[in-house]
């Protein structure tokens, strides 16, 4: 673009969208006002509301939404049995199951216990 102004500034006429159309700005104004009409009407009605009417209006939306959220939270927290509590076994419980000895006595008497046998026996019980 060339700068035609003597002070070196860009002429603003080049940026005008209605430069070649004389009816551009009246059409634009008409279009904006017709689209803004419903919102302007709503704002005009709300300007006449009192504080108590405004609070009651909000209450009509907020209270049911709060009740729905509370019901959903109740269902999430209190539905279903949940996860079972983990059970911890003592060494004595691992060695004896239903009054029956799980491991042979001579295996327990040895100084070195076969760790793999022990783990397989414990995991096989559950």
C-alpha positions as CSV (number, residue, x, y, z in Angstrom):
1,X,0.0,0.0,0.0
2,X,1.2,3.4,-0.7
3,X,0.9,6.3,1.7
4,X,-0.9,9.2,0.2
5,X,-1.2,11.4,3.2
6,X,1.5,14.1,3.6
7,X,2.2,13.1,7.2
8,X,2.8,9.4,6.1
9,X,-0.3,7.9,7.7
10,X,-2.5,5.3,5.9
11,X,-5.8,6.8,4.6
12,X,-8.6,5.3,6.7
13,X,-11.0,5.3,3.7
14,X,-9.3,2.1,2.6
15,X,-10.4,0.3,5.7
16,X,-14.1,1.2,5.4
17,X,-16.2,-1.9,4.5
18,X,-18.9,0.3,3.0
19,X,-16.5,2.3,0.8
20,X,-18.2,1.2,-2.5
21,X,-21.8,0.7,-1.1
22,X,-23.7,3.7,0.1
23,X,-26.4,1.4,1.8
24,X,-23.9,-0.7,3.7
25,X,-24.0,1.2,7.0
26,X,-27.9,1.6,7.1
27,X,-28.2,-2.2,6.4
28,X,-25.6,-3.0,9.0
29,X,-27.4,-0.9,11.7
30,X,-30.8,-2.5,10.8
31,X,-29.3,-6.0,11.0
32,X,-27.7,-5.3,14.4
33,X,-30.8,-3.8,15.9
34,X,-33.0,-6.6,14.7
35,X,-30.7,-9.3,16.1
36,X,-30.3,-7.4,19.4
37,X,-34.0,-6.8,19.9
38,X,-34.9,-9.9,22.0
39,X,-31.9,-9.3,24.3
40,X,-32.7,-5.6,24.7
41,X,-36.3,-6.5,25.5
42,X,-35.2,-9.0,28.1
43,X,-32.9,-6.4,29.7
44,X,-35.7,-3.8,29.7
45,X,-38.0,-6.2,31.6
46,X,-35.3,-7.1,34.1
47,X,-34.6,-3.5,34.8
48,X,-38.0,-3.3,36.4
49,X,-37.5,-6.3,38.7
50,X,-37.0,-5.8,42.4
51,X,-34.2,-7.6,44.3
52,X,-36.6,-10.1,45.8
53,X,-38.1,-11.0,42.3
54,X,-34.6,-11.5,41.0
55,X,-33.7,-13.8,43.8
56,X,-36.9,-15.8,43.3
57,X,-36.1,-16.0,39.6
58,X,-32.7,-17.4,40.3
59,X,-34.1,-19.7,42.9
60,X,-36.3,-21.4,40.3
61,X,-33.2,-22.4,38.4
62,X,-30.7,-23.0,41.2
63,X,-32.7,-25.0,43.7
64,X,-33.7,-27.8,41.3
65,X,-30.2,-27.9,40.0
66,X,-28.8,-28.3,43.5
67,X,-31.3,-31.0,44.3
68,X,-30.3,-32.9,41.2
69,X,-26.6,-32.6,42.1
70,X,-27.3,-33.8,45.6
71,X,-29.2,-36.8,44.4
72,X,-26.4,-37.7,42.0
73,X,-23.8,-37.4,44.8
74,X,-26.0,-39.6,47.0
75,X,-26.2,-42.3,44.4
76,X,-22.5,-42.2,43.7
77,X,-21.5,-42.4,47.4
78,X,-24.1,-44.8,48.7
79,X,-24.8,-47.2,45.8
80,X,-23.2,-50.6,45.6
81,X,-21.3,-52.5,48.3
82,X,-18.0,-50.7,47.5
83,X,-14.6,-52.4,47.7
84,X,-14.1,-55.1,50.2
85,X,-11.8,-54.5,53.1
86,X,-8.4,-56.2,52.6
87,X,-7.7,-59.1,55.0
88,X,-4.4,-59.4,56.6
89,X,-3.1,-62.9,57.7
90,X,-0.7,-63.6,60.4
91,X,2.1,-66.2,60.0
92,X,0.1,-68.7,62.1
93,X,-2.9,-68.3,59.9
94,X,-0.7,-69.0,56.8
95,X,0.6,-72.2,58.4
96,X,-2.7,-73.6,59.5
97,X,-5.9,-73.5,57.5
98,X,-9.2,-74.9,58.9
99,X,-7.3,-76.8,61.6
100,X,-5.3,-78.5,58.9
101,X,-1.6,-78.0,58.6
102,X,-0.7,-76.5,55.2
103,X,3.0,-77.1,55.3
104,X,4.7,-80.3,56.4
105,X,6.3,-80.0,59.8
106,X,9.7,-81.0,58.5
107,X,9.6,-78.2,55.9
108,X,9.1,-75.7,58.7
109,X,11.9,-77.3,60.8
110,X,14.5,-76.8,58.1
111,X,16.8,-73.8,58.4
112,X,16.2,-72.9,54.7
113,X,12.6,-72.7,53.7
114,X,11.7,-73.0,50.0
115,X,10.3,-69.6,49.3
116,X,8.7,-70.5,46.0
117,X,6.8,-73.5,47.7
118,X,5.7,-71.1,50.4
119,X,4.4,-68.5,48.0
120,X,2.6,-71.1,45.8
121,X,1.0,-72.6,48.8
122,X,-0.2,-69.3,50.2
123,X,-1.5,-68.1,46.8
124,X,-3.2,-71.4,46.1
125,X,-5.3,-71.0,49.3
126,X,-7.1,-67.9,48.1
